[in-house]
Amino acid sequence: MSNIKLFEEKIVRSVWIEAEQKWYFSVVDVCDILAESTAKRKGTYWNVLKNRLTAEGSQLLSNCKQLKMQSSDGKFYMTDVLDTEGVLRLVQTIPSPKAEPFKLWLARVGYERLEEIENPELANARMKEIYKQKGYSDEWIEKRVRGIQVRDELTDEWKKRGVKQNREYSILTAEISKATFGMTPSAYREHKGLSETKEQLRDHMDDLELIFTMLGEASTTRIARDKNAQGFDENKSAAKAGGKVAGDARRSLEQETGTSIVSSQNYLEEVESAKRKKLKQSEPK
């Protein structure tokens, strides 16, 4: 289970390995936070530190493994990761004023995961709170959370039907997106000006964009089940068909309203714009 954690509003990519019952964290992200790296220097600190640890014959490197994680370009790459114990040892090698707060944060992440295993509703509650702090409305948050559930149902279906994770998932997702919105997720990111960020594309969609995304993925799940699609090729056909269902509905609404559903704005920009407009209207003339 891949996840994004926030430490002082900075991203730490993480993966929960069910078989091991432990988190693995991106070493680059941890180093960048502790070393307070700028955007242009991201990854540099870990490269330098890794060379030093290699020369010292550090045991830490032998505990370091690689897992696929999503990068800022939306693609998945093999990434150096450490479990919680390894990250704690890493923190000891980096002189940083953030070391102690980071250790406390790491302990809390582990504790919260144990709570979520006992009560899965807590995961949803925490996710909603994070979105609320970022300025999203309750209505948008409910759609986003439901969209995550729809996506999980689809990927579970793909897994059962012999689709390989990461690359094939990405291809099928692109097929759904092309049929739904007329562009791939990477093109959609560029359309919204998100190509250089680590933000999720769906976090920048408005309500209708989220709804049509859900429709495309839910339709794909239903078609794959009804047609008993097996393997990549058959599920690719199902993805195109599911996306077409959503695409036809989108075009029908656009024709009825005369307004494009596909927006170049991101959701938070629209929220801020509406706030500024409201404040301006309330100013005395």
Secondary structure, 3 states (H helix, E strand, C coil): CEEEEEECCEEEEEEEECCCCEEEEEHHHHHHHHCCCCHHHCCHHHHHHHHHHHHHCCHHHHCCEEEEEECCCCCEEEEEEEEHHHHHHHHHHCCCCCHHHHHHHHHHHHHHHHHHHHCCHHHHHHHHHHHHHCCCCHHHHHHHHHHHHHHHHHHHHHHHCCCCCCHHHHHHHHHHHHHHHCCCHHHHHHHCCCCCCCCCHHHHCCHHHHHHHHHHHHHHHHHHHHCCCCHHHHHHHHHHHHHHHHHHHHHHHHHHHCCCCCCCCCHHHHHHHHHHHHHHHHCCC
